[in-house]
């Protein structure tokens, strides 16, 4: 066993490129964590909260990590992921599911990075081995006007993208949403497209929109309803017009198993950050495989370490569908401070090297402050 002897944290924000409705103030906030073991090896992780998308804020992530999670994992073995998560669950208790999963994801990712560096293996190898060299990306279309959507489509095409994920729901009307998906299909008739309503529909609206998506050749409707609308999800899935994906309600394997048993979904739009990190996320991927359900890939406009963790997971899963990981779309520097890990066109390769495989951002190293040490 090689124990964690120091935990440091820092605020690290990324300038935005363009406009995305979930962000305010022109920046994508994050909190980074660096773990050091008793041999001096270091691992990095990242929390990516945004209050308009998740219930966690960057301020709550900062204080939770520094005051509660850092002391809890001091002395832990980073390779003992069940033990690390048990320590975090004792420090910040769950309610319906994992408590403050975005904050916990930073510790989880840093443990995977440190474990990989201790053993000389990549995170993809720790997860069973990469089944593909990289991940194909999907371009996000989010605009309240068709003219704006047309500009976004052209931007994606100019960068080499051929597949699109489309944001539906408020402030857009269902009629506008139907026009938007038809526009996307006309623009890229051979692409792989799906729609995401971010829980903004009610059942009647979702039942009306789903056939429109099917007629436009869209592959799925993601998060049409709030995740606690169990009977409504069952009714929408029974309609059978288009595959129904869950996202916001998928946080740990526990509720994932329940939602599968209740017949609420055809697949999951998987987010590593929302699931408290790779330990939970990798187990959910296995659940989907065992149940014969679809794995789609999504994110929270992830930069650097959070983005790298997603690429490692989806490469280990052998993901065949384009991934809605839009950090390279909306963040300066295509979402990373490491030029060796950067999207080329609509593809991004698994980072080389042990752990998450990233060279630390110099801005993060300067800002680090010790949260717990022995």
Long-range contacts (C-beta under 8 A, 24 or more apart in sequence): 1-77, 1-80, 2-37, 2-38, 2-39, 2-41, 2-77, 2-78, 2-79, 2-118, 3-37, 3-38, 3-75, 3-76, 3-77, 4-35, 4-36, 4-37, 4-73, 4-74, 4-75, 4-76, 4-77, 4-78, 4-111, 4-114, 5-36, 5-37, 5-38, 5-74, 5-75, 5-373, 5-374, 6-35, 6-36, 6-370, 6-372, 6-373, 6-374, 7-33, 7-34, 7-35, 7-36, 7-70, 7-73, 7-74, 7-370, 7-371, 7-372, 7-373, 8-33, 8-34, 8-36, 8-368, 8-369, 8-370, 8-371, 9-33, 9-34, 9-62, 9-65, 9-66, 9-70, 9-106, 9-368, 9-369, 9-371, 10-34, 10-364, 10-367, 10-368, 10-369, 11-58, 11-62, 11-367, 12-46, 12-361, 12-363, 12-364, 12-367, 14-303, 14-331, 14-332, 14-333, 14-335, 15-331, 15-332, 16-330, 16-331, 16-332, 17-329, 17-330, 17-331, 17-332, 18-329, 18-330, 20-140, 20-142, 20-301, 20-326, 20-330, 21-52, 21-142, 21-167, 22-50, 22-52, 22-53, 22-301, 23-50, 23-52, 23-301, 23-330, 24-52, 28-301, 28-303, 28-327, 28-330, 28-331, 29-58, 30-58, 30-303, 30-304, 30-306, 31-58, 31-61, 31-62, 31-65, 31-103, 31-106, 32-106, 32-304, 32-305, 32-361, 32-364, 32-368, 33-65, 33-70, 33-106, 33-107, 33-109, 33-110, 34-110, 34-360, 34-364, 34-365, 34-368, 35-73, 35-78, 35-107, 35-110, 35-111, 35-113, 35-114, 37-78, 37-114, 37-118, 39-118, 41-114, 41-117, 41-118, 42-114, 42-117, 43-78, 43-110, 43-111, 43-112, 43-113, 43-114, 43-115, 43-116, 43-117, 43-355, 43-356, 44-109, 44-110, 44-113, 44-305, 44-356, 44-358, 44-360, 44-364, 45-105, 45-106, 45-107, 45-108, 45-109, 45-110, 45-111, 45-112, 45-113, 45-277, 45-305, 46-105, 46-106, 46-109, 46-302, 46-303, 46-304, 46-305, 46-306, 47-102, 47-103, 47-105, 47-106, 47-273, 47-306, 48-102, 48-105, 48-273, 48-300, 48-301, 48-302, 48-303, 48-306, 49-102, 49-103, 50-300, 50-301, 53-198, 53-300, 54-102, 54-274, 54-300, 56-100, 56-101, 56-102, 56-103, 60-100, 60-103, 61-100, 61-102, 61-103, 61-106, 64-92, 64-100, 64-103, 65-103, 65-106, 65-107, 65-371, 66-369, 66-371, 67-371, 68-92, 69-103, 69-104, 69-107, 70-371, 70-372, 71-371, 71-372, 73-107, 73-111, 73-372, 74-372, 74-373, 74-374, 75-374, 76-111, 78-110, 78-111, 78-112, 78-114, 78-115, 78-118, 79-111, 79-115, 79-118, 79-119, 81-108, 81-111, 81-112, 81-279, 82-279, 84-108, 84-111, 84-279, 85-276, 85-279, 85-280, 88-276, 94-252, 96-255, 97-251, 97-252, 97-254, 97-255, 98-251, 98-252, 98-275, 98-276, 98-280, 101-251, 101-252, 101-273, 101-274, 101-275, 101-276, 101-277, 101-280, 102-273, 102-274, 102-276, 102-300, 104-276, 104-277, 105-272, 105-273, 105-274, 105-275, 105-276, 105-277, 105-306, 106-277, 107-277, 108-276, 108-277, 108-278, 108-279, 108-280, 109-272, 109-277, 109-278, 109-305, 109-306, 109-309, 109-356, 111-277, 112-277, 112-278, 112-309, 112-355, 112-356, 113-305, 113-355, 113-356, 114-355, 115-355, 116-354, 116-355, 116-356, 117-354, 117-355, 119-354, 120-354, 121-354, 122-312, 122-350, 122-351, 122-352, 122-353, 122-354, 122-355, 122-357, 123-278, 123-308, 123-309, 123-312, 123-313, 123-355, 123-356, 123-357, 124-312, 124-313, 124-315, 124-316, 124-350, 127-278, 127-282, 127-312, 127-313, 127-316, 128-316, 129-316, 130-312, 130-315, 130-316, 130-350, 131-315, 131-316, 131-317, 131-318, 132-315, 132-318, 132-319, 133-315, 133-349, 133-350, 134-311, 134-315, 134-347, 134-348, 134-349, 134-350, 135-297, 135-310, 135-311, 135-314, 135-315, 135-319, 135-323, 135-325, 135-347, 135-348, 135-350, 136-163, 136-321, 136-322, 136-323, 136-346, 136-347, 137-161, 137-322, 137-323, 137-324, 137-325, 137-326, 137-328, 137-343, 137-346, 137-347, 137-348, 138-163, 138-164, 138-165, 138-192, 138-193, 138-322, 138-323, 138-324, 138-325, 138-346, 139-163, 139-164, 139-165, 139-326, 139-329, 139-346, 140-164, 140-165, 140-166, 140-167, 140-324, 140-326, 140-329, 140-330, 141-165, 141-166, 141-167, 141-180, 141-184, 142-166, 142-167, 143-180, 144-171, 144-172, 144-176, 146-176, 146-179, 146-180, 146-183, 149-180, 149-183, 149-184, 150-183, 150-187, 153-183, 153-184, 153-187, 153-188, 156-329, 156-346, 157-187, 157-188, 159-345, 159-346, 160-345, 160-346, 161-345, 161-346, 162-188, 162-190, 162-191, 162-346, 163-188, 163-191, 163-192, 163-193, 163-322, 163-346, 164-188, 164-191, 164-193, 165-193, 165-194, 165-195, 165-196, 165-222, 165-298, 165-324, 166-193, 166-194, 166-195, 166-196, 166-218, 167-195, 167-196, 167-197, 167-198, 168-195, 168-196, 168-197, 168-198, 168-200, 168-201, 168-209, 169-197, 169-198, 169-199, 169-200, 169-201, 170-200, 174-205, 174-208, 174-209, 177-209, 177-212, 178-209, 178-212, 181-212, 181-213, 181-216, 181-218, 182-216, 184-216, 185-216, 185-217, 185-218, 192-219, 192-321, 192-322, 193-217, 193-218, 193-219, 194-218, 194-219, 194-220, 194-221, 194-222, 194-245, 194-296, 195-220, 195-221, 195-222, 196-221, 196-222, 196-223, 196-247, 196-269, 196-298, 196-324, 197-221, 197-222, 197-223, 197-224, 197-225, 198-223, 198-247, 198-248, 199-223, 199-224, 199-225, 199-226, 199-227, 199-248, 201-225, 202-232, 203-229, 203-232, 203-235, 203-236, 206-232, 206-236, 207-235, 207-236, 207-239, 210-236, 210-239, 210-241, 210-242, 210-244, 211-241, 211-242, 213-241, 213-242, 214-241, 214-242, 218-242, 219-243, 219-321, 220-244, 220-245, 220-266, 220-267, 220-294, 220-296, 221-245, 222-246, 222-247, 222-269, 222-296, 222-298, 223-247, 223-248, 223-269, 227-259, 230-259, 230-262, 230-264, 233-259, 233-262, 233-264, 233-265, 234-262, 234-263, 234-264, 237-263, 237-264, 237-265, 237-266, 243-267, 243-294, 245-269, 245-294, 245-296, 247-271, 247-274, 247-298, 248-274, 250-274, 250-275, 250-284, 251-275, 251-276, 251-280, 252-276, 252-280, 252-284, 253-280, 253-283, 253-284, 253-287, 256-284, 256-287, 257-287, 260-287, 260-291, 260-293, 265-293, 266-293, 266-294, 267-293, 267-294, 267-295, 267-296, 268-293, 268-294, 268-295, 268-296, 269-296, 269-297, 269-298, 269-324, 270-295, 270-296, 270-297, 270-298, 270-313, 270-314, 271-298, 271-299, 271-300, 271-310, 272-299, 272-302, 272-306, 272-309, 272-310, 272-313, 273-299, 273-300, 273-302, 273-306, 274-300, 277-309, 278-309, 278-312, 278-313, 281-313, 282-313, 282-316, 285-313, 285-317, 295-319, 295-321, 296-321, 296-323, 296-324, 297-321, 297-322, 297-323, 297-324, 297-325, 298-323, 298-324, 298-325, 299-323, 299-324, 299-325, 299-326, 299-327, 301-326, 301-327, 301-330, 301-331, 301-335, 302-327, 302-335, 303-327, 303-331, 303-335, 303-336, 303-337, 304-335, 304-336, 304-337, 304-338, 304-358, 304-361, 305-356, 305-358, 307-335, 307-336, 307-341, 307-348, 308-336, 308-341, 308-351, 308-356, 308-357, 308-358, 309-356, 311-348, 311-349, 311-350, 311-351, 312-350, 312-351, 312-356, 315-350, 322-346, 337-361, 337-362, 337-363, 337-364
